[in-house]
Amino acid sequence: MKRRIVLLSIVLLLVSGCSIQTLSNTNFQDNISMILSEDTNLANVNFDGYQYYVPSGIRFVNKDDYNALLQDKYGNRYYLYVDVIGYFHGTKNTYKVNTNVYYSEKLNYNKKTGYIEINEVDDGYFIEMVFNYCKIETWIQKKYLIPVINNISYILRSVKYHDKILESLIGENVLDYKEETFNIFESKSNDDESVLKYEDYQQADINNSEGITDEDNFQVNQKD
């Protein structure tokens, strides 16, 4: 009986054309492609004009306007910026692949674009990844490269914008158009002095645990 069930399962799998995909433990490029190529409606963070999903094991440290600081179970910190202005105005992806860094690639999945650039810094990596007008930066030890890239990809893949809300906020000048704006599609390896360098993140006072939730899964809502 058990043999018949197993054979039937195999037949159904072949007929349906389904395949089981698992993330690689050694190849982050394959993981990026696998994660970003799949669309999702998951969201456990919802603010005015946008939403996204934070995977289990990652917690909020703090949030300020369209910036957020997240931290994973290994202590890695993720600096997230949502470029709602760039999204609303359809800013073009001007990133150019940089052959002088550890890794550089332009991203294009499901009509959404971005890039990933990884620089070797001492005994670690400084990662910048942009997708669908959302950017995450982090400085990590080399041993965390695969899980961190996976987490970043899951977050960026899930970002969705609420057009009607953004149209209202931007149209009424509710959003703050700061003078010191920067192009989200320009990496910091271009020596842009208007944005922080990785040393600034290392020196920042980000060890304050105030605001960190105890749960792995959480719902954050901030709507009028």
C-alpha positions as CSV (number, residue, x, y, z in Angstrom):
1,M,0.0,0.0,0.0
2,K,2.8,2.4,0.9
3,R,4.6,1.6,-2.4
4,R,1.4,2.5,-4.3
5,I,1.1,5.9,-2.5
6,V,4.7,6.7,-3.2
7,L,4.4,5.8,-6.9
8,L,1.1,7.8,-7.2
9,S,2.9,10.9,-5.6
10,I,5.7,10.7,-8.1
11,V,3.2,10.4,-11.0
12,L,1.3,13.4,-9.8
13,L,4.5,15.4,-9.4
14,L,5.5,14.6,-13.0
15,V,2.1,15.4,-14.4
16,S,1.8,18.7,-12.6
17,G,5.3,19.7,-13.7
18,C,6.0,20.9,-10.2
19,S,9.6,20.9,-8.8
20,I,10.9,21.4,-5.3
21,Q,13.5,24.1,-5.1
22,T,15.8,24.6,-2.1
23,L,18.1,27.5,-1.3
24,S,21.8,26.9,-1.8
25,N,24.2,26.9,1.2
26,T,27.1,28.0,-1.0
27,N,25.8,30.1,-3.9
28,F,24.2,33.4,-3.1
29,Q,23.7,34.3,-6.7
30,D,21.4,31.3,-7.2
31,N,19.5,32.3,-4.1
32,I,19.0,35.8,-5.2
33,S,17.6,34.7,-8.6
34,M,15.3,32.1,-6.9
35,I,13.9,34.4,-4.3
36,L,13.4,37.6,-6.5
37,S,11.9,35.7,-9.4
38,E,9.0,34.6,-7.2
39,D,6.3,37.1,-6.3
40,T,4.7,37.2,-2.9
41,N,1.9,38.9,-1.0
42,L,3.4,38.4,2.4
43,A,3.5,41.5,4.6
44,N,3.9,42.0,8.4
45,V,5.0,45.6,8.3
46,N,2.6,48.2,7.0
47,F,3.2,52.0,7.0
48,D,1.7,54.9,5.1
49,G,2.3,54.3,1.4
50,Y,4.1,50.9,1.5
51,Q,4.4,47.5,3.1
52,Y,6.9,44.7,3.3
53,Y,7.6,41.4,5.0
54,V,10.3,40.8,7.6
55,P,11.4,37.1,7.9
56,S,11.3,35.2,11.1
57,G,14.4,35.8,13.3
58,I,14.7,39.5,12.4
59,R,13.6,42.3,14.7
60,F,13.1,46.0,14.5
61,V,15.5,48.2,16.5
62,N,14.1,51.5,15.4
63,K,12.3,53.3,12.6
64,D,12.5,56.9,11.4
65,D,10.3,58.1,8.6
66,Y,11.3,55.9,5.6
67,N,14.3,54.4,7.3
68,A,14.5,51.4,9.5
69,L,17.2,49.5,11.5
70,L,16.7,45.7,11.7
71,Q,18.7,43.1,13.5
72,D,18.9,39.3,12.9
73,K,19.6,36.6,15.5
74,Y,23.3,36.7,14.7
75,G,23.5,40.4,15.6
76,N,23.8,41.5,12.0
77,R,22.2,44.9,11.4
78,Y,20.3,45.9,8.3
79,Y,19.8,49.5,7.3
80,L,16.7,49.8,5.2
81,Y,15.6,52.8,3.2
82,V,12.3,52.9,1.2
83,D,12.5,55.4,-1.7
84,V,8.9,56.3,-2.1
85,I,9.8,59.5,-4.0
86,G,11.9,57.6,-6.5
87,Y,9.1,55.0,-6.9
88,F,6.4,57.6,-7.4
89,H,8.4,59.5,-10.1
90,G,9.7,56.3,-11.7
91,T,13.4,57.0,-11.3
92,K,15.4,55.0,-13.8
93,N,18.0,52.4,-12.7
94,T,21.3,54.0,-13.6
95,Y,23.5,51.5,-11.8
96,K,26.6,50.3,-13.7
97,V,28.3,47.0,-12.9
98,N,31.5,47.6,-11.0
99,T,34.2,45.2,-11.9
100,N,36.6,46.5,-9.1
101,V,34.6,45.1,-6.2
102,Y,34.0,41.6,-4.8
103,Y,30.6,41.2,-6.5
104,S,28.4,43.5,-8.6
105,E,25.3,42.7,-10.5
106,K,22.3,44.6,-12.0
107,L,19.0,43.0,-11.0
108,N,15.8,42.6,-13.1
109,Y,13.0,40.4,-12.0
110,N,9.2,40.7,-12.6
111,K,9.6,44.1,-14.1
112,K,11.4,45.4,-11.0
113,T,15.0,46.4,-11.1
114,G,17.9,47.1,-8.8
115,Y,21.4,46.0,-8.1
116,I,23.6,44.3,-5.6
117,E,27.2,45.3,-4.8
118,I,29.5,43.6,-2.3
119,N,32.8,45.2,-1.1
120,E,35.4,43.4,0.9
121,V,36.2,45.4,4.0
122,D,38.9,44.0,6.3
123,D,37.6,40.6,7.3
124,G,34.0,41.2,6.3
125,Y,31.7,42.5,3.6
126,F,29.9,45.7,3.0
127,I,26.7,44.9,1.1
128,E,24.4,47.3,-0.7
129,M,21.3,45.8,-2.4
130,V,18.5,47.7,-4.1
131,F,15.3,46.3,-5.5
132,N,12.0,47.9,-6.3
133,Y,13.0,51.3,-4.9
134,C,14.0,49.9,-1.5
135,K,17.7,49.7,-0.4
136,I,19.3,47.6,2.4
137,E,22.9,48.1,3.5
138,T,24.8,46.0,6.0
139,W,28.4,45.3,7.1
140,I,28.9,41.6,8.1
141,Q,31.5,39.0,8.8
142,K,32.1,36.8,5.8
143,K,30.6,33.7,7.4
144,Y,27.2,35.3,7.4
145,L,27.1,36.1,3.7
146,I,24.6,33.5,2.6
147,P,21.9,33.9,5.3
148,V,22.2,37.7,5.2
149,I,21.7,37.8,1.4
150,N,18.7,35.5,1.7
151,N,17.1,37.8,4.4
152,I,17.7,40.9,2.3
153,S,16.3,39.2,-0.8
154,Y,13.1,38.1,1.1
155,I,12.6,41.6,2.4
156,L,13.2,43.5,-0.8
157,R,11.0,41.0,-2.8
158,S,8.0,41.7,-0.6
159,V,8.0,45.5,-0.9
160,K,4.7,46.8,-2.2
161,Y,3.5,50.4,-2.6
162,H,0.1,51.9,-2.1
163,D,-0.2,54.2,-5.0
164,K,-3.3,56.1,-3.9
165,I,-1.8,56.8,-0.5
166,L,1.5,58.0,-2.0
167,E,-0.3,60.2,-4.5
168,S,-2.2,61.9,-1.7
169,L,0.9,62.3,0.5
170,I,3.1,63.6,-2.3
171,G,0.4,65.7,-3.8
172,E,-0.3,67.4,-0.5
173,N,3.4,67.8,0.2
174,V,3.1,65.7,3.3
175,L,6.4,63.9,2.5
176,D,9.6,65.7,3.4
177,Y,11.6,66.5,0.2
178,K,15.0,66.9,1.8
179,E,17.7,68.9,0.1
180,E,20.3,66.2,0.8
181,T,18.6,63.6,-1.4
182,F,20.7,60.9,-3.2
183,N,20.1,58.5,-6.1
184,I,19.2,55.1,-4.7
185,F,20.8,53.5,-7.7
186,E,24.3,54.9,-7.0
187,S,26.5,52.8,-4.8
188,K,28.6,54.2,-2.0
189,S,31.8,53.0,-3.7
190,N,31.4,56.0,-5.9
191,D,32.7,58.2,-3.0
192,D,29.4,60.1,-2.7
193,E,29.9,62.3,0.3
194,S,26.2,62.9,0.7
195,V,25.7,59.4,2.1
196,L,27.2,57.4,4.9
197,K,30.2,55.2,4.6
198,Y,30.4,51.8,6.3
199,E,32.6,53.3,9.0
200,D,29.7,55.6,10.0
201,Y,27.6,52.5,10.6
202,Q,30.2,50.9,12.7
203,Q,30.6,54.0,14.9
204,A,26.9,54.6,15.2
205,D,25.3,53.9,18.6
206,I,23.2,51.0,17.4
207,N,23.6,48.7,20.4
208,N,20.6,50.2,22.1
209,S,18.1,47.4,22.5
210,E,15.2,49.7,23.2
211,G,12.4,49.0,20.8
212,I,13.5,45.4,19.9
213,T,10.6,43.0,20.0
214,D,10.9,39.6,21.7
215,E,8.9,37.8,19.1
216,D,10.3,36.5,15.8
217,N,7.1,37.3,14.0
218,F,5.3,40.6,14.5
219,Q,2.8,43.0,12.9
220,V,3.7,46.6,12.7
221,N,1.0,49.0,11.6
222,Q,1.2,52.8,11.3
223,K,-1.8,54.2,9.5
224,D,-3.9,57.3,10.1
